């Protein structure tokens, strides 16, 4: 089954701002540079119930998808991803106990049950000790049934948060992958 909207590779770049987290999501060109803007995301910091809206561009005139926590202030909160019509297209959530050493998340959608975790235990432990260093790290999301790679997100060395996201599995909807990639940055420290 192919997702309604699939993009095999895209880039997520955080904008440096005060008070809100803002992200540009671009399709990746063959050379790895930023291509067309696919979405602009904004998240209020310090919200009691996490919600991030993705817009068609930074004028914020048309919301195209979003994600929202089911619970308030819960480190184990499940987050639903909604299309532009408010229909749930997938869910993700952090597995708190499993994340003590290496951050671990679940990702579900029709026909998909997957687990995402930091690729390197060493980098995961170093990130916990050196919290303020912009260390590069990678997440791999694999299918729980057969272990195939569904998507990966790699943080680049950069002062502002910058990620390369690969989605080799056509079952993974771009909107779910983009929401999860932004959540890895916006919610990772919780």
C-alpha positions as CSV (number, residue, x, y, z in Angstrom):
1,X,0.0,0.0,0.0
2,X,1.4,3.4,-1.0
3,X,0.7,6.4,1.2
4,X,-1.6,9.2,-0.1
5,X,1.4,11.5,0.0
6,X,5.0,10.1,-0.1
7,X,8.2,12.0,-0.4
8,X,11.4,9.9,-0.2
9,X,13.7,12.6,1.1
10,X,13.3,16.0,2.7
11,X,15.0,18.5,4.9
12,X,13.9,20.1,8.2
13,X,15.5,23.4,9.3
14,X,14.7,25.2,12.5
15,X,14.5,29.0,12.3
16,X,16.1,30.9,15.2
17,X,13.3,32.8,16.9
18,X,12.1,33.8,20.4
19,X,9.0,32.4,22.0
20,X,8.1,29.8,19.3
21,X,9.8,27.0,17.4
22,X,9.6,27.4,13.7
23,X,10.6,24.9,11.0
24,X,10.9,24.9,7.3
25,X,10.3,21.6,5.6
26,X,11.8,21.3,2.1
27,X,11.9,18.6,-0.5
28,X,15.5,17.5,-1.0
29,X,17.2,18.1,-4.4
30,X,19.3,15.2,-5.8
31,X,22.4,17.0,-4.6
32,X,21.0,17.2,-1.0
33,X,20.3,20.9,-1.1
34,X,16.9,22.4,-0.2
35,X,14.3,22.2,-2.9
36,X,10.6,23.3,-2.9
37,X,9.1,24.4,0.4
38,X,6.7,21.6,1.4
39,X,5.5,23.1,4.8
40,X,6.2,25.7,7.4
41,X,5.6,24.6,11.0
42,X,5.2,26.5,14.2
43,X,5.0,25.4,17.8
44,X,4.5,27.5,20.9
45,X,7.1,26.8,23.5
46,X,6.1,25.8,27.0
47,X,2.5,24.8,26.0
48,X,0.5,22.6,28.4
49,X,-0.7,20.5,25.5
50,X,1.7,20.2,22.6
51,X,0.4,21.1,19.2
52,X,2.3,21.9,16.0
53,X,0.6,23.2,12.9
54,X,2.1,22.9,9.4
55,X,1.2,25.6,6.9
56,X,1.6,25.7,3.2
57,X,4.1,28.6,3.7
58,X,5.2,31.2,6.3
59,X,2.2,33.5,5.6
60,X,0.2,30.9,7.6
61,X,-2.9,31.3,5.4
62,X,-3.5,27.6,4.8
63,X,-3.0,24.8,7.4
64,X,-2.1,21.6,5.6
65,X,-1.5,19.2,8.5
66,X,-0.8,19.1,12.2
67,X,0.0,17.0,15.3
68,X,-1.4,17.3,18.8
69,X,-0.8,15.5,22.1
70,X,-3.7,13.5,23.5
71,X,-2.6,14.4,27.1
72,X,-1.3,17.4,28.9
73,X,2.3,17.6,30.2
74,X,2.9,13.9,29.9
75,X,6.3,12.5,28.9
76,X,4.6,9.4,27.5
77,X,1.9,11.4,25.6
78,X,0.7,10.0,22.3
79,X,0.5,12.5,19.5
80,X,-2.1,12.2,16.7
81,X,-1.2,13.5,13.2
82,X,-4.1,15.1,11.3
83,X,-4.6,15.9,7.7
84,X,-5.9,19.3,6.6
85,X,-9.5,18.1,7.1
86,X,-8.9,16.9,10.7
87,X,-8.7,13.2,9.9
88,X,-6.1,11.2,11.9
89,X,-3.4,9.8,9.5
90,X,-1.1,8.4,12.1
91,X,0.2,8.5,15.7
92,X,3.5,8.7,17.4
93,X,4.7,8.7,21.0
94,X,7.8,8.5,23.2
95,X,8.4,5.3,25.2
96,X,9.6,6.8,28.4
97,X,11.2,3.8,30.1
98,X,13.0,2.7,26.9
99,X,14.2,6.3,26.4
100,X,16.2,6.5,29.6
101,X,19.4,5.4,27.8
102,X,18.5,5.7,24.1
103,X,15.4,7.7,23.0
104,X,12.7,5.4,21.7
105,X,9.5,6.3,19.9
106,X,6.5,4.4,18.4
107,X,5.0,5.3,15.1
108,X,1.7,3.9,13.8
109,X,-0.5,4.4,10.8
110,X,-2.8,2.2,8.7
111,X,-0.7,-0.9,7.9
112,X,2.3,0.3,10.0
113,X,3.5,-0.4,13.5
114,X,7.1,0.8,14.0
115,X,9.7,1.7,16.5
116,X,12.2,4.5,16.2
117,X,15.3,4.8,18.3
118,X,18.6,6.6,18.3
119,X,21.1,4.7,16.1
120,X,24.1,5.1,18.5
121,X,23.9,4.2,22.2
122,X,27.3,6.1,22.6
123,X,25.9,9.3,21.1
124,X,22.7,8.9,23.1
125,X,24.7,8.7,26.4
126,X,26.9,11.6,25.4
127,X,23.9,13.8,24.6
128,X,22.6,13.2,28.1
129,X,25.8,14.3,29.7
130,X,26.6,17.2,27.3
131,X,23.0,18.6,26.9
132,X,24.0,21.9,25.4
133,X,26.3,20.7,22.7
134,X,24.7,20.6,19.2
135,X,25.7,16.9,18.7
136,X,24.6,15.2,15.5
137,X,22.4,12.2,16.1
138,X,20.4,9.8,14.0
139,X,17.1,8.0,14.4
140,X,16.0,5.0,12.5
141,X,12.4,3.9,12.4
142,X,11.9,0.2,11.6
143,X,8.8,-1.9,11.0
144,X,8.0,-4.0,14.0
145,X,6.9,-6.9,11.9
146,X,10.0,-7.4,9.7
147,X,12.6,-4.9,10.8
148,X,12.7,-3.0,7.5
149,X,13.8,0.6,7.6
150,X,10.7,2.9,7.1
151,X,12.5,6.2,7.7
152,X,15.6,7.8,9.2
153,X,16.3,11.3,10.5
154,X,19.8,12.6,10.9
155,X,20.8,15.8,12.6
156,X,23.7,17.7,11.0
157,X,26.5,19.5,12.8
158,X,24.9,23.0,13.0
159,X,24.1,25.8,15.4
160,X,20.5,25.7,14.4
161,X,18.8,22.4,14.3
162,X,19.0,20.9,10.8
163,X,17.9,17.4,9.8
164,X,18.1,15.2,6.7
165,X,15.1,12.8,6.5
166,X,15.0,9.7,4.3
167,X,11.7,7.8,3.8
168,X,12.5,4.8,1.6
169,X,9.2,3.0,2.4
170,X,6.3,4.3,0.2
171,X,3.7,3.3,2.9
172,X,4.9,6.2,5.1
173,X,2.9,9.4,4.4
174,X,5.0,12.5,4.1
175,X,2.8,14.4,6.6
176,X,3.4,11.7,9.2
177,X,7.1,11.6,8.5
178,X,7.4,15.4,8.6
179,X,5.4,15.6,11.9
180,X,7.6,13.0,13.5
181,X,10.8,14.6,12.3
182,X,9.8,18.0,13.7
183,X,8.7,16.3,16.9
184,X,12.1,14.6,17.3
185,X,13.5,18.1,17.6
186,X,10.7,20.0,19.4
187,X,9.9,17.2,21.9
188,X,13.1,15.3,22.3
189,X,14.2,16.8,25.6
190,X,10.9,16.0,27.3
